[in-house]
Amino acid sequence: LKFVVAKLLSKMAAANVHDSVLGVISNTPLVKLGRSIPADAQQATIYAKLEMQNPGGSVKDRIAKSMIEEAEKGGKITPQKTTVVEFTSGNTGIGLAMVCAAKGYKCIIIMPQLPAMTERFITCRKFGADVHLTAPAKGVPGMQAHMDELLASNADYWSPRQFENKANPTVHYDSTGPEIWSQSGGKVDYFIAGIGTGGTMVGAGKFLKEQNPDCKLIAVEPTESRILTGAPHTKHTIVGIGAGVPLAFIEQLEPGKEWCEGQRGIIDEFAHADSATSIAFANTLAAKEGLLVGPSTGAVMAVATQVAARPEAAGKTIVVVFPSSGIRYVTHPMWAAEVEEAFKALPKPPNMEAEPLVLYKSS
């Protein structure tokens, strides 16, 4: 018996050995939430899909690997020759920079010159990618224009074009959706995710709808930028969602349909949360669940608790996607109080006197 157990454990250990960091992308945990759930929402069960557990720290690792490997299969790109170019609010850029480092591609990431991009900038640079910063006032169209100029300038430059690359929703259909279904024991009544490119919702949502046609798919936008319901785009601080442009993956669910409230294709509802509420929920998740998350996670969590409080949600199971870690947002306003305190608590230069022993206590 001991021999059989030892052999089984050896096989299990071998299954967890990978040829590169890319082998550990996906299979992220599903965690039940508790202490952060308001009383009126506790009639439903809420699970969080912790995508920050991917090696690059976000859900975008999945599409970065998928888009590059699909291009390799098609003979479109070659390591040591091709330079991968993409514009992004950051997480896709980090995922691509990581994959390029692992595979031997050069990489150029384009993002807006905003203080909230600091962690993304330095992480991409650490992976060896070049970073081009564009004028924030030009928004997504400005980043795309610069990318198009780069692609036209060099035949060895290639872009995965995350907003329109079918490998984006496909990888969520093939991996994220099946993982959620298996981990939940085949019980998903609501699936809620923020809308960046729309790939997670369209891909994973399609799979979950096929398993349970009654599963409700709820897409989350910033209140300040409800482009997908026909409202105007205004400034917000929910990094990663609400790009301010129509999304191809969502439009293709019902081609030609006007952007408006209500159902669109497989998506049952377009919900929203404002910047302040999203930050408050992200802070609550850190303080009460021990989950360090960003503002887009706060947005989906705000919506999830509202949905869970609906009478028809009693006894139901809700799965929400937590796309990235909060440590990636230290220069974001959500960390302002902690950063301000840290500067006071940790002066430069440091106090090197031996007395008193305790120099600072947080309160």
N, C-alpha and C positions, 0 to 999 in steps of 0.2 A: 504493500500500500504506500509506504514512504517513497518507494522508487517511482510509482505511478504519479504521485503528487508532485515530486521533484521534477519529473519529466514535463508534466503539465505546466508547472510554474516556469520552467525553462522556455517552453514554447511561447507562453504569454509574454515573457520578457523579451524574447527575440522579435515578437510582433511589434514591440514598441521601439525597435531600433530602426532608424531611417537613414537613407543615403545622404540626405541634406535637410536643412531646416524646412524646406518646402513640403516634406512628407508629414509634418505635424500640423499643417493648415487643415482646419475643419474639425469635426467631432468635439465641439465645444460643449461645456456642461449646461444643463437646464436646472435652475435653482428656484425653489418655491419661496415666495416673498411673504413676510409676516408682519413685523413690527412697524413697517412703513405704511401699511394699508389702513386708511381711515375706517372707522367703525361701520359706516353705511356701505362700504365696499367689501366687507369681510364675508358676505354671503356667497361670493364667488372665489375660486382659487386662481391666483395669478402666478405664473411661472415666468422667469426671465431667462432668455437665451444669452449666455455671457460670451459675446463675440470678442471681447477684449482679451480672451484667453488664446486667441490666435497669436502666432509668434511675432507678428508685426504690430500687434496690439489693437486690431480692429477687424470688423466684418469685411473690409475691403481687401484683406489678404486673399480671400477666396477668389474675387474677380481678377485681381492682379495676376495670380498664378494661372487662372483659367484663360484669360485673354491672351497672355503671352504663349502659353502652350498650344492653344488653338492656332495662333499665327505660325508657330514653329511647324506644326503638322501640315499647314498649308504652304510651307516653303517661303513665307513672306519675310521672315527675319532670321538672322544668323548671329550667334554669339561672337564677340570680338569684332564684328563688322557693323551691326545695326545699332543705332542710337534710338532708344525708346523715348518718346516725347508725349507728355500729357498735361492738360490743365486740370486743376483740382483745388478743392478747399483744404486738402491736406492728407486725409486718411488714405485715399487711393494713391496719392503720391508716395506716401511712406510704404504702402504695400508694393508698389511697382519698384521703388528704389531697393527694397529688400530682395525681391525676386530677381531683379537685374544683377544685384551683387552676387547672389547665389549662382546665377547662370552665366555671368560673364558679359553682360550687356552694358554699354554706356547708357546714361539716363539723364534726361532733362525734365525737371518738374516745374510747371508754371503755376504760380499762386498769387493772390493779391497781396500787396504790401501793407499788411495790417498787423498791429501788435499781437493779436490773437493767433497769428501764424508762427510765432516764435518757436514753439516746440516742434512744429512740423518742419520748419526750415532747418533747424539744427539736426533733427533726426534724419531727414533726407540727405543732408550733407555728410553725416556720419556714415551712412551707407554708401557714400561715394558719388551720389548724384549731384549734378549741377542744378541750381535753383534760379529761375528767372522770376522777378517780382514785377507785377504790372500795376497800373494805376487803379486803385479801388473804385474810383468814380466810373470807370469803364465796365465794371462788373464782369459777368461771364462772357459777354460778347467781346470785351477787350482781351481777355485771356485766350479766347478761341482765335481771335485775329492774329495774335502773336504766334500761336502754335501753327496756324496755317502758313504764316510767313516762313517759319523755320522749316516746315515740311517741304515747302516749295524751293527752299535754298539748297537742299542736300538730298540726293536720291537714297542715301543710306539712313535717313531719318524716317521713323515709322511711328504712328500713334495708334494705340488700341481704341481710342474714341469711346470711352466708357459709357457715354450717354446713348450710344446707338449700337454698341457691339453685342450681338446676340449671345456671346459667351458669358455675358454678365448675368442676365436672368437664368440662363441655362444651368450655370453652376449652382444657383440657389434651388432650382428645380431638382437637380441631381443630388445635392448634398444637404443644404440647410433644411429644406422641407422634410425629406425622409428622416433626418436626425430628430427633428421636433416631433414627428409622428411616433417614432419608436420610443423616444425618451418619455413622452407623455402617456405611453401605453395606449396610443390610438384614441386619445380623447382631447380634441382641440375644438372648442366651440367658437372662439374668437382668436384671430391672429392680428396683432397690431404692430405696425412698424413705421418709422419715420421715412419720408420720401426724399432721397438724395437724387439718385438717378432713376429710382423706381424699380431697379433690378431685383432687390430682395423681395418686395411685395409681389411683383408679377411672377417671379420664379417660384419662390417658396409658397406663395399664396395659391398659385395654380395647382401645385402638388397637393396641398392640404384640402383644397376644394374637391379635388378628384377623389380623395379618401373619404371626405365628409362634405357632401354638397350643401349641408346646412351651416357649415362653418362660415362665420362672418369675417370678412376681410376689411380692416379699417386702416386707412392711410392717414398719416399725420403730417401736417404742415405747420409752419409758424403762423400765428394769428395775423402777424404783420405782412405775410407774403403768401396769400392763398391763390396763387396763380392757377392752380388746378381746378378751382371753382369759379374762375373768371374774375377774381378780385385783383386789384393792382398790387404790385410789389413795393414794399417799403422796407426801410432798414430794420434789421433785427439782429440779435446776438446768439441765435441758435445755430452754431456752426455745424455744417454738414447736411442740413436740410434747407429747403426754401431757397433754391438757387436763383429764383426770379425769372425762370424761363420755362416755357412749355416742355414737357418731357416726352420723348419719342415712345418709350415703353408704355406709358400711360395712354397716350394718344392712340396707339395702335390697338388698344383694347376695343375701341369703337371709333374707327377712322372717320374723320369728318365731323364728329359730334362736337358741339360747342362746349367750351369749358364752363361747367355749371355745378351746382350742388346736386347731391344724389348719387345714385349708382352709376358706375361706368365699367362695363364688362364684368370681370370677376370681382372688382372692388365694390363693396356694398356701401361704404361711407367714407367721406373725406372729413376728418376731424381736425382740430387745431388746438394749440396752446400758445400763449404769449411768452415772450422772453423772460419776464420776471417770474411767472409761474413755473416755467421750465427749470430755471435756476433753483428755485425754492425746492422743487421735487428732487433735483439732483443732490442738493445738500441734505435733504431728509434721508435719501438712500445711503449716503455716506454715514450719517450719524446713527441711523437705526437699523441698517442692514449690513453695515460694513462693506458696502459696495461703492467703490470710487468710480463715478461715471461723469459724463459730460452733459451739456445742456440739451442735446437732442434726445438723450436717454430720459432726462427730466420731462421733456415734452411728451414722449410716448407713455411715460408713467402717469403723467397727469391725465391723459386721455383714458388710460387703462382703468384708473380708479373711478372715473366718471362712468365708464361703461359697466364696471363691476357693480355699481350702485343702482343700475337700472333694474326694475322689477323682474324683467325677463331674463336677467343674468344670474338669478339665484340658482346655486348649485352647478353653475357652468364653469368651464376651464378656459382661462384666458392665457395666451402665450404672447409675450412681448419681446422684441429684439432690443438688447442693450448693445449698441454698435461699437463702443470704444471706451477706453479707460479715462477717468477724470484727470489722471496725471498729465495728460496731453493738453490740458487747458489751464495751466498755472498762470499764464498771462491773460487769461480771459477774466472779465469782470466777476465771474462767480467765485474766484479765488481772492478777490481784492482785500477782504478783511484779513485773511490769513497771511497774505504777502506783506501787507502793511505792518502787521504785528511782528512778522519774522525780521523785517528790517530793524525794528526797534529792539527786538530780543537778541539779535546777532549783529552787533555793531562792527563796523570796519574802521580802523583796525580793532581787533578784539582786546578786551580788558585782560591783561596778563598778570594782574595782582593776585596774590595768594588769598587775600581776605577781602570781603567776606566769601564764604564758600559758595553760597547760592546767590547767583547774580540776577536771576530772573525767574519768575513763576507766572505761567499763563493763568488766566482766570476766566 
